Amino acid sequence: MTHLQPFDENTMIALHARARRALLPLLLCAAGSLALSAQAAPATTPAAPSLAKVQALISSASHGRATAQSIFAGPGGLTGAVVTYKDAPNAPPSVIWVNDDASALLVGKLIGPKGEDLDKQAAQKVGLLLAPAQALAAAAQPATKAIMVGSKGPVLTAFVDANCIFCHMLYQQLEPLLAKGALRARFVVVAVVKHSSFGKAAAILGANNPAAALQQDQKSFDPKTEEGGIKPDAAPSKALTDLISANNALMNKAGGDGTPMLLFCSKDGSVQQLEGLPRDVNALLAEMASGPAPACGG
């Protein structure tokens, strides 16, 4: 029978070092395999919620008033839902957002990193609103009876109300640029600001010279009362009523929240839409181009 001799301290140290040298490559190999496995398996993202799950959330949150008609992929893992409301059957559908597991709704305006309105972009993507290029093409149709002012240069399309103070300020800023041929303006007349706006729009569009009538309205504009200077048409014809209503509907379909609403071709080749008075009309002019859309003057 063989008797094992006890190890002295030096032998134990040597064996420990030898074992460590033998195990180290194995440990490194195992660690490498784990790292490769982690790289090969990408982080899983939760599946987008189904229409049924989104509808269940929306129905619960709205007490049965709202219905999700369709869903689509949104930014940052959100799901967009096109929603209609039972107590407002004539209202256009709207977009609301649902989080990744359909446990919460985001109601309100979603803003991108550059200040862009992601709600409006989503509504354009799914066809609820006209894209800027579509809105521009529609605004340039003869049916709008748009008023063209200026002889040359790129075209700025502006939806304006006779009683709009910011439209008045825009008109004043554009006048010298129009006079020297730096640009042209296409004014689409709408009636959205005041009750008297409709009659004034009718007076402008029903005049023998609508451009002169618009100029009269602006020259006699009262900034204190924010009233255009033209006398309203007290009994507009059905044709004028239908025309103004159609122009209002076009601005609404383009997502316009107020006047002035501006459309123009940018030098990057896109059609841009702005709302409100530009901070610097000369900077806007520097950004404008005469195409590629024919409505921009190309």
C-alpha positions as CSV (number, residue, x, y, z in Angstrom):
1,M,0.0,0.0,0.0
2,T,1.4,3.3,-1.1
3,H,1.4,6.0,1.5
4,L,0.9,9.6,0.3
5,Q,3.5,11.9,1.6
6,P,2.2,15.3,2.8
7,F,3.2,18.3,0.6
8,D,5.5,20.8,2.0
9,E,4.8,24.6,1.6
10,N,7.1,25.0,-1.5
11,T,5.4,22.0,-3.3
12,M,2.0,23.6,-2.6
13,I,3.1,26.9,-4.1
14,A,4.5,25.2,-7.2
15,L,1.3,23.1,-7.7
16,H,-0.9,26.2,-7.3
17,A,1.2,28.2,-9.9
18,R,1.1,25.2,-12.3
19,A,-2.7,24.8,-12.0
20,R,-3.2,28.5,-12.5
21,R,-1.1,28.4,-15.8
22,A,-3.2,25.4,-17.0
23,L,-6.5,26.9,-16.2
24,L,-5.9,30.5,-17.5
25,P,-6.2,29.6,-21.2
26,L,-9.4,27.6,-20.5
27,L,-10.9,30.5,-18.6
28,L,-9.9,33.0,-21.4
29,C,-11.4,30.7,-24.0
30,A,-14.6,30.4,-22.1
31,A,-14.8,34.2,-21.6
32,G,-14.2,34.7,-25.3
33,S,-17.0,32.3,-26.2
34,L,-19.4,34.1,-23.9
35,A,-18.4,37.5,-25.4
36,L,-19.0,36.1,-28.9
37,S,-22.3,34.7,-27.9
38,A,-23.3,38.1,-26.5
39,Q,-22.3,39.8,-29.7
40,A,-24.1,37.3,-31.9
41,A,-27.4,37.7,-29.9
42,P,-28.6,41.2,-30.4
43,A,-30.7,42.9,-27.7
44,T,-34.3,41.9,-28.2
45,T,-36.8,44.7,-28.7
46,P,-40.4,44.2,-27.6
47,A,-42.8,43.3,-30.4
48,A,-45.1,46.2,-31.4
49,P,-48.6,45.9,-29.8
50,S,-51.4,44.5,-32.0
51,L,-54.3,46.6,-33.1
52,A,-56.5,44.6,-30.7
53,K,-54.3,45.4,-27.8
54,V,-54.1,49.1,-28.7
55,Q,-57.9,49.3,-29.1
56,A,-58.4,47.7,-25.7
57,L,-56.2,50.4,-24.1
58,I,-57.8,53.3,-26.1
59,S,-61.4,52.0,-25.4
60,S,-60.6,51.7,-21.7
61,A,-58.9,55.1,-21.4
62,S,-61.7,56.9,-23.4
63,H,-64.6,55.0,-21.7
64,G,-65.6,53.6,-25.1
65,R,-65.6,56.9,-26.9
66,A,-62.6,56.4,-29.2
67,T,-61.8,53.7,-31.7
68,A,-58.4,52.8,-33.2
69,Q,-58.9,52.4,-36.9
70,S,-55.3,51.4,-37.7
71,I,-51.8,51.4,-36.2
72,F,-48.4,52.2,-37.6
73,A,-44.8,52.3,-36.4
74,G,-43.7,55.5,-34.7
75,P,-40.5,57.1,-33.5
76,G,-38.6,55.7,-30.5
77,G,-40.5,52.4,-30.3
78,L,-43.9,54.1,-30.1
79,T,-46.9,52.9,-32.0
80,G,-49.1,55.4,-33.7
81,A,-52.9,54.9,-33.8
82,V,-55.4,56.5,-36.1
83,V,-58.3,57.3,-33.9
84,T,-62.0,58.3,-34.5
85,Y,-64.5,59.4,-31.8
86,K,-68.1,58.2,-31.5
87,D,-69.4,61.5,-30.2
88,A,-67.7,63.4,-33.0
89,P,-68.5,61.4,-36.2
90,N,-67.8,64.3,-38.5
91,A,-64.5,65.2,-37.0
92,P,-61.4,64.1,-38.9
93,P,-59.4,61.2,-37.4
94,S,-56.4,62.0,-35.3
95,V,-53.1,60.4,-34.3
96,I,-52.3,59.4,-30.7
97,W,-49.3,57.4,-29.5
98,V,-49.0,54.2,-27.5
99,N,-46.0,52.9,-25.6
100,D,-44.2,49.7,-26.4
101,D,-46.4,47.4,-24.3
102,A,-49.7,49.2,-24.8
103,S,-49.9,50.2,-21.1
104,A,-50.1,54.0,-21.6
105,L,-51.3,56.6,-24.1
106,L,-49.4,59.8,-25.1
107,V,-51.9,62.4,-26.0
108,G,-50.6,65.8,-27.2
109,K,-48.0,67.1,-29.6
110,L,-44.9,65.0,-30.1
111,I,-41.9,67.1,-31.0
112,G,-38.7,65.9,-32.7
113,P,-35.1,66.9,-31.9
114,K,-35.2,69.8,-34.4
115,G,-38.5,71.1,-33.2
116,E,-40.5,69.3,-35.9
117,D,-44.1,68.4,-35.4
118,L,-44.0,64.6,-35.4
119,D,-47.8,64.4,-35.0
120,K,-48.2,66.3,-38.3
121,Q,-45.6,64.3,-40.1
122,A,-47.3,61.1,-39.0
123,A,-50.7,62.3,-40.1
124,Q,-49.2,63.2,-43.5
125,K,-47.6,59.7,-43.7
126,V,-50.8,57.9,-43.2
127,G,-52.8,60.2,-45.4
128,L,-54.8,62.1,-42.8
129,L,-53.2,65.4,-43.9
130,L,-51.8,66.6,-47.2
131,A,-48.0,66.6,-47.4
132,P,-46.6,70.1,-48.2
133,A,-46.0,69.2,-51.9
134,Q,-49.6,68.1,-52.2
135,A,-50.9,71.2,-50.4
136,L,-48.9,73.4,-52.7
137,A,-50.1,71.6,-55.9
138,A,-53.7,72.0,-54.7
139,A,-53.2,75.7,-53.7
140,A,-52.0,76.4,-57.2
141,Q,-55.1,75.0,-58.9
142,P,-57.4,77.6,-60.6
143,A,-60.2,76.5,-58.2
144,T,-58.7,78.4,-55.3
145,K,-58.9,81.7,-57.2
146,A,-55.5,82.5,-55.7
147,I,-54.2,86.1,-56.2
148,M,-50.8,86.3,-57.9
149,V,-48.7,89.3,-57.2
150,G,-45.3,90.1,-58.7
151,S,-43.6,89.6,-62.0
152,K,-40.6,87.3,-61.4
153,G,-38.7,85.3,-58.9
154,P,-39.6,82.2,-56.9
155,V,-43.2,81.9,-55.7
156,L,-44.3,82.1,-52.1
157,T,-47.8,80.7,-51.5
158,A,-49.5,82.3,-48.5
159,F,-52.9,81.4,-47.0
160,V,-54.2,84.7,-45.6
161,D,-57.2,86.1,-43.8
162,A,-58.4,89.7,-44.4
163,N,-58.5,90.3,-40.6
164,C,-55.2,88.6,-39.7
165,I,-52.6,91.0,-38.2
166,F,-49.7,88.7,-39.0
167,C,-50.9,88.4,-42.6
168,H,-50.9,92.2,-42.7
169,M,-47.4,92.4,-41.4
170,L,-46.3,89.7,-43.9
171,Y,-47.9,91.7,-46.7
172,Q,-46.0,94.8,-45.7
173,Q,-42.7,93.0,-45.6
174,L,-43.3,91.4,-49.0
175,E,-44.3,94.6,-50.8
176,P,-40.8,95.9,-51.5
177,L,-39.6,92.5,-52.5
178,L,-42.5,92.0,-54.9
179,A,-41.9,95.5,-56.3
180,K,-38.3,94.8,-57.2
181,G,-39.0,91.3,-58.6
182,A,-37.2,89.4,-55.9
183,L,-40.2,87.0,-55.6
184,R,-43.8,86.5,-56.5
185,A,-46.6,85.8,-54.0
186,R,-49.7,83.6,-54.4
187,F,-52.3,84.7,-51.9
188,V,-54.9,82.0,-51.1
189,V,-57.7,83.9,-49.3
190,V,-59.4,82.1,-46.4
191,A,-61.8,83.2,-43.6
192,V,-60.8,81.8,-40.2
193,V,-60.0,84.6,-37.9
194,K,-63.2,86.6,-37.2
195,H,-66.9,86.4,-38.1
196,S,-66.4,89.3,-40.5
197,S,-63.6,87.5,-42.3
198,F,-66.0,85.6,-44.5
199,G,-67.7,88.7,-45.9
200,K,-64.3,90.4,-46.4
201,A,-62.9,87.3,-48.2
202,A,-66.0,87.4,-50.5
203,A,-65.5,91.1,-51.2
204,I,-61.9,90.5,-52.2
205,L,-62.5,87.4,-54.3
206,G,-65.6,88.7,-55.9
207,A,-64.0,92.0,-57.0
208,N,-63.3,92.8,-60.6
209,N,-59.6,93.1,-59.6
210,P,-59.0,90.8,-56.6
211,A,-55.3,91.9,-56.3
212,A,-56.4,95.6,-56.0
213,A,-59.1,94.6,-53.5
214,L,-56.6,92.7,-51.4
215,Q,-54.2,95.7,-51.5
216,Q,-57.1,98.0,-50.4
217,D,-57.8,95.7,-47.5
218,Q,-54.2,95.9,-46.4
219,K,-53.7,99.6,-47.0
220,S,-56.6,100.4,-44.8
221,F,-55.9,97.7,-42.2
222,D,-56.5,98.9,-38.6
223,P,-53.8,97.3,-36.3
224,K,-55.6,98.4,-33.1
225,T,-58.8,96.5,-33.9
226,E,-57.0,93.9,-36.2
227,E,-59.6,94.5,-38.9
228,G,-59.0,94.6,-42.6
229,G,-60.0,97.8,-44.4
230,I,-62.3,96.3,-47.1
231,K,-66.1,96.5,-46.6
232,P,-67.5,93.0,-46.2
233,D,-69.9,91.5,-48.8
234,A,-73.1,91.2,-46.8
235,A,-74.7,88.7,-49.1
236,P,-72.0,86.6,-50.9
237,S,-73.1,84.4,-53.7
238,K,-73.2,80.6,-53.4
239,A,-70.2,80.4,-55.7
240,L,-68.2,82.7,-53.4
241,T,-69.4,80.9,-50.3
242,D,-68.4,77.5,-51.8
243,L,-65.0,78.9,-52.9
244,I,-64.1,80.3,-49.5
245,S,-65.3,77.2,-47.7
246,A,-63.2,75.1,-50.0
247,N,-60.1,77.2,-49.4
248,N,-60.7,76.9,-45.6
249,A,-61.0,73.1,-46.0
250,L,-57.7,73.0,-48.0
251,M,-55.8,74.8,-45.3
252,N,-57.3,72.5,-42.7
253,K,-56.4,69.4,-44.8
254,A,-52.9,70.7,-45.0
255,G,-52.7,70.9,-41.1
256,G,-52.8,74.6,-41.0
257,D,-53.4,75.9,-37.4
258,G,-53.6,79.5,-38.4
259,T,-52.7,82.3,-40.8
260,P,-50.5,83.0,-42.5
261,M,-49.7,79.5,-43.7
262,L,-46.8,79.5,-46.1
263,L,-45.7,77.0,-48.7
264,F,-42.5,77.3,-50.8
265,C,-39.9,75.3,-52.6
266,S,-36.6,75.1,-50.8
267,K,-33.2,75.0,-52.4
268,D,-32.7,71.5,-51.1
269,G,-35.5,70.4,-53.5
270,S,-38.2,69.9,-51.0
271,V,-41.5,71.8,-50.4
272,Q,-41.6,73.5,-47.0
273,Q,-44.6,74.5,-44.9
274,L,-44.4,77.3,-42.3
275,E,-47.1,78.8,-40.1
276,G,-47.0,82.3,-38.8
277,L,-45.0,85.3,-39.6
278,P,-41.4,84.5,-40.6
279,R,-38.8,85.9,-38.3
280,D,-36.7,87.2,-41.2
281,V,-38.4,87.4,-44.6
282,N,-35.0,88.0,-46.3
283,A,-33.7,84.8,-44.8
284,L,-36.8,83.0,-46.1
285,L,-36.2,84.5,-49.5
286,A,-32.6,83.2,-49.5
287,E,-33.9,79.7,-48.8
288,M,-36.5,79.8,-51.6
289,A,-36.1,78.2,-55.0
290,S,-38.2,78.3,-58.2
291,G,-38.6,74.5,-58.4
292,P,-38.6,71.7,-58.9
293,A,-42.4,71.9,-58.2
294,P,-44.0,73.9,-61.1
295,A,-46.1,75.8,-58.5
296,C,-42.9,77.4,-57.2
297,G,-42.4,79.2,-60.5
298,G,-40.1,76.8,-62.3
